[in-house]
Amino acid sequence: MYGVVRSRLNVVLVALALAGLLGGLAALWFGTRGLADTVWMLGVAPVLLALVVEIVQSLRRGEVGLDIVAALSMSAAMLFGETLAAAIVALMYSGGSFLESFAEGRARREMSDLLSRVPRSAMRHRNGALDEVPLEEIEPGDLLLIRQGDVVPVDGTVAGSQAVLDQSALTGESLPVRLGRDHEVMSGSSNVGEPFDMVASRRVGDSTYAGIVRLVEAAQRSRAPMARLADRYSLLFLLVTVVLAGLAWWLTGDPIRAVAVLVVATPCPLILAVPVALVAGLSRAAHFGVLIKGAKALEALARVRGLVLDKTGTLTDGRPRIVAIHSAGDLDPARMLGFAAALDQVSKHPIAQAIVADARARGMTLPIPDTLREIPGEGVLGHVEGHEVVVGGTAFVMARVTEGGPAEPIREDGAAVVALAVDGRFAGHILLADTLREGTSEFLSGLRRLGVKRILLATGDRQAVAAHVADGLDFDKIRAELAPEEKVGLVLEERGAGPVMMVGDGVNDAPALAAADVGVAMGARGAAASAEAADVVLLVDRLDRLLPGLEIAQRARHIALESVVVGIGLSVLGMIAAAFGYLAPVQGAVLQEVIDVAVILNALRALRIRPTAPGETMDVPQPAGVPEAAV
């Protein structure tokens, strides 16, 4: 609300200043100089009053800025009869404020679009009918109808045959995605296909989109270290301006030179350029599915020179997948998978769910087992189509085998081994492993290209598993078997060589994320603790999205610094010229207006940043630590 009122006030002040300037020029055209001076002063008065109020409020907050120079220049210009210069400064100041607020508003558009798309209600199936209910009434397990054009209100899974969703607002993907039955649906996606039913899996406050909205709102309230640095330097610039104006007056005896110096110095590009460029960078990063929690985090991200990367769920998918099926008898691999998946339908163990998901992905129809018994953490027994089946750990299965079996225990570094027995005979085993994310090698190369000097792998897994995962990848160091507190120690150790970024996804990564200069959480649906501790959240569960985020941060910071250096340099040259009498107050005011407009337009270039595409991603993810084998 405050932003809207301030924006409207800026419009009114610009209109009054412009009317005063043009009215005075018209009076001067008709030869009535006295009337012209009066009209110019009337145009300046409301702007100067608003400026004085702003200065008082800033001083109460303990902030000293270059608004004081603007007030001094307008006051001095009117005091010494340079009313036209005062009118130009008034228009310059009010126009600069308006242009800055307009630029920031445009830069925030990408992020504000996320907030404006929040749905307020949903269609719920209940007792054979459809009811439109507030989002707060939706509970996990409710069956919802997602109509064409609807924004998905909560996280859930597809209950129909398929859904076609536009996730561009969240992930930056330009093409719609097609999701089959039981696939997870991210809240905030738009249904661009036929209506479909969805089973809610989370309440609205716990869903992906609600978390994103909270992060966006926090990001929009932040300020960058560069902006605070600008505030501090503004005091130095103010002192230099006042001293130079005073010397010009004292040495020449001409107060008009002091007025000219003050006019050229107002307002300062140091204040205008930084927030516009950095907020524009936040906007561009959000477009690519990288939510940076404010300008402070963006400025820190741009300076990162080291990376500590978690393994499970970050470098790898965090989900076990079948990488090989070895038959020890007459059953072929497909038949073995069918027996194992049929039994595992009753288990919630991640390994069991991975086997079932793989079987369904192959189009298998799984029969319903009976006489089931699950020993948690060990395995499942039961009957499938008249056959006695046992699936689980090798020891669990071999204890129930009467014929056959491996000559020695089967072990694969980085892989889980699931044994299978049918009718008392050992049938074989299934290997599952956590797989590397697609394009991991290209991702690491992209980081090097963007100036990251050291890349470390940090994991709680065994050293052998970590070594297999990192085999052939460009890591400077591998640290394994780390407790959460040891990850924090590693991050703090690496910070000695420069700003460090930590990427993780689990609750155990939250302390290290908080300790790093920049913490990055994987996926908006990751652990709440890691997303809360992180400075950056990847809205889509893809590690390579960090590359455009990093590049945008670097280029936005460069544009901000470029604008500051050029703007301040031109202002200082103008002040020196004014002090030596080469610029009259009116000429100085026009010059500074040109400088300020150029600085803001340059800062807005951050809205058009187009990061170079990361390397080509691999078509098939390779198993982490397990040789490729035919299934």
Protein Blocks (a to p, Z undefined) as FASTA:
>chain_A
ZZmmmmmmmmmmmmmmmmmmmmmmmmmmnopaklmmmmmmmmmmmmmmmmmmmmmmmmmn
opacfklmmmmmmmmmmmnopamlmmmmmmmmmmmmmmmmmmmmmmmmmmmmmmmmpcfb
dcddeehiacdddfklpcghiacdddehiacfbgcddfblbdcddfklmnopabdcddde
hiacdehiacfbdcdddddfbdfklmmklmmmmmmmmmmmpccfklmmmmmmmmmmmmmm
mmmmmmmmmmnopaklmmmmmmmmpccfklmmmmmmmmmmmmmmmmnopacebjklmmmm
mmpcbdcddfehplpnoiacdfbdcdfblbcfklmmmmmmmmmmmpcbfklmmmmmmmmm
nopacdddehiacdehkbccddeehiacdeddfklmmmmccggcdfbdcddehiacdddd
eehiafbdcdddddddehklmmmmmmmmnopabdcdddfbdfklmmmmmgoiacfbdceh
iafklmmmmmmmmmmnoccddddfbfklmmmmmmpmbdcdehjklcfklmmmpmbdcfbf
cfklmmmmmmmmmmmmmmmmmmmmmmmmmmmmmmmmmmnopacfklmmmmmmmmmmmmmm
mmmmmmmpccdddddddfbdcdehiacddZZ
